[in-house]
Amino acid sequence: MTSTEHLDLRNIDACLFDVFGTVLDWHSTVIRQVARLSKGLLLEGSQDAIAFAEEWRAGYYAYVKIVSQGGEGTSNADIMHRQILDNMLTTPRWSHLVNVWGESDREELTLIWHNLDAYQDTIPGLTELKRHVNILALSNGNFRLLLDLAKNQGIPWDGIFSSELFGSYKPNKKVYQSAAYHLSLPPHKIAMVAAHKHDLLAAASVGFRTVYVPRPAEDSREVRESMRSKKDGGEVDLVVKDFEELARLIREARQG
């Protein structure tokens, strides 16, 4: 049973959620869709399809790191995803796809990120959480991207915070601080929920409470299995198996 000792969930007024990998399963979706759009050159579930999706995502992390530290780059994730895609197609491994994917194909590929599969616990968990706290996205996706994702999957957000609106990307502190400012809440009344350790440590550095949700394609297995709550000597306030467990814990805390 998950313990919430030393963390009073009754004090949480808002839960902010990372989206890509935490709320939505980019990994399975992108692997499936790049194969579908490859005109037979990438087979669904093949190592090449997996490698393509993971390299695209790795390019995202590299780009975000540069911009979040003050480097040059767009704060619009759609533009970023397209730039990374174009760069990938100039490399020897993927150059055979250049003639297959023209301008309209690349636009369609970029739009894969606008319609990602939800994890099984996402909608029921968020729906229950919404009854007890404000639930909002806090994501590096641009606003239109996040709006489309919510619409396509029926995500019941109370609001959407895009890092695009704050001129940087997580884990830059000003992204978290700006969200707290617009919520008119002190940081300790906000919980950041994510499947990424680095996201939670950055949120904690500005005073947010932190909730870790392990997802199979996020963080390494070693990190996922080593994550512990502060009560158990770890670095986050709470570790839960999924959103439904988090909703139950918050409900029980409010009822208690």
Residue pairs with C-beta under 8 A, 6 or more apart in sequence:
2 229
2 238
2 239
2 240
2 241
2 245
2 249
3 229
3 231
3 232
4 238
4 249
4 253
5 231
6 230
6 231
6 237
7 209
7 229
7 230
7 231
7 237
7 238
8 253
9 249
9 250
9 253
9 254
10 253
10 254
10 256
11 188
11 189
12 133
12 189
12 190
12 191
12 209
12 250
13 133
13 134
13 183
13 185
13 189
13 190
14 133
14 134
14 135
14 136
14 183
14 185
14 189
14 190
14 191
15 129
15 133
15 134
15 135
15 136
15 190
15 191
15 192
15 193
15 211
15 246
16 136
16 137
16 138
16 161
16 179
16 190
16 191
16 192
16 193
16 203
16 208
17 23
17 126
17 135
17 136
17 137
17 138
17 139
17 193
17 194
18 138
18 139
18 170
18 192
18 193
18 194
18 195
18 196
18 199
19 137
19 139
19 141
19 146
19 149
20 26
20 113
20 116
20 139
20 140
20 141
21 27
21 195
21 196
21 215
21 217
21 218
22 193
22 194
22 195
22 196
22 213
22 215
22 218
23 118
23 119
23 122
23 126
23 137
23 155
24 116
24 117
24 118
24 119
24 122
24 149
24 153
25 116
25 117
25 118
25 119
25 215
25 217
26 53
26 57
26 113
26 116
26 217
27 53
27 54
27 57
27 216
27 217
28 117
28 217
29 112
29 115
29 116
29 117
30 53
30 56
30 57
30 112
30 113
30 116
31 44
31 45
31 49
31 50
31 52
31 53
32 44
32 49
33 109
33 112
34 42
34 49
34 52
34 53
34 109
34 112
35 42
35 43
35 44
35 45
35 46
35 49
36 44
37 101
37 105
37 108
37 109
37 112
38 49
38 97
38 100
39 100
41 96
41 97
41 100
42 48
42 49
42 52
42 97
43 49
51 93
52 88
52 94
55 88
56 81
56 84
56 85
56 88
59 84
59 87
59 88
60 77
60 80
60 81
60 84
63 73
63 80
63 83
63 84
64 80
64 140
64 169
64 170
66 72
66 73
67 73
67 74
67 75
67 168
67 169
68 168
68 169
68 170
68 171
68 172
69 172
73 80
74 80
74 83
75 142
75 163
75 164
75 167
75 168
75 169
76 142
76 164
77 113
77 140
77 141
77 142
77 145
77 164
78 110
78 113
78 142
78 144
78 145
81 110
81 113
82 106
82 107
82 110
85 106
85 109
85 110
86 106
88 94
89 95
89 97
89 98
89 101
90 98
101 109
113 141
113 145
114 145
114 148
114 149
114 152
115 148
115 149
115 152
115 153
116 149
116 153
117 153
118 153
118 155
119 215
119 242
119 243
121 242
121 243
121 244
122 153
122 155
122 243
123 153
123 154
123 155
123 156
124 243
124 244
125 242
125 243
125 244
125 245
125 246
125 247
126 135
126 155
126 156
126 157
126 243
126 247
127 156
128 244
128 247
128 248
128 251
129 135
129 243
129 246
129 247
129 250
130 156
130 158
131 251
132 247
132 250
132 251
132 254
133 250
134 158
134 159
134 183
135 156
135 157
135 158
136 157
136 158
136 159
136 160
136 161
136 179
136 183
137 146
137 150
137 155
137 157
137 159
137 160
137 161
137 162
138 161
138 163
138 170
138 175
138 176
138 179
138 192
139 146
139 160
139 161
139 162
139 163
139 170
140 162
140 163
140 169
140 170
141 149
141 162
141 163
141 164
142 162
142 164
143 160
143 162
143 164
143 165
145 162
146 160
146 162
147 160
149 155
150 157
150 160
161 178
161 179
161 182
163 169
163 170
163 172
163 175
165 178
166 174
166 175
166 178
166 179
167 174
168 174
168 175
169 175
170 176
170 199
170 202
171 198
171 199
171 201
171 202
172 202
173 202
173 205
173 206
176 187
176 192
176 202
176 203
176 206
176 208
177 187
177 206
179 190
180 186
180 187
180 190
180 206
180 207
180 208
183 190
186 207
187 206
187 207
187 208
188 207
188 208
188 209
190 208
190 209
191 208
191 209
191 210
191 211
191 237
191 238
192 199
192 200
192 203
192 204
192 208
192 209
192 210
192 211
193 211
193 213
193 243
193 246
194 200
194 203
194 210
194 211
194 212
194 213
195 212
195 213
195 214
195 215
195 218
195 219
196 218
196 219
197 212
197 219
197 223
197 227
197 235
197 236
200 210
200 211
200 212
200 235
200 236
201 210
201 235
203 210
204 210
204 235
204 236
209 237
209 238
210 235
210 236
210 237
210 238
211 236
211 237
211 238
211 239
211 240
211 246
212 227
212 236
212 238
212 239
212 240
213 239
213 240
213 241
213 242
213 243
213 246
214 224
214 227
214 239
214 241
218 224
227 234
227 235
227 236
227 239
228 234
228 235
228 236
228 239
229 236
229 237
229 238
229 239
230 236
230 237
238 246
238 249
240 246
240 249
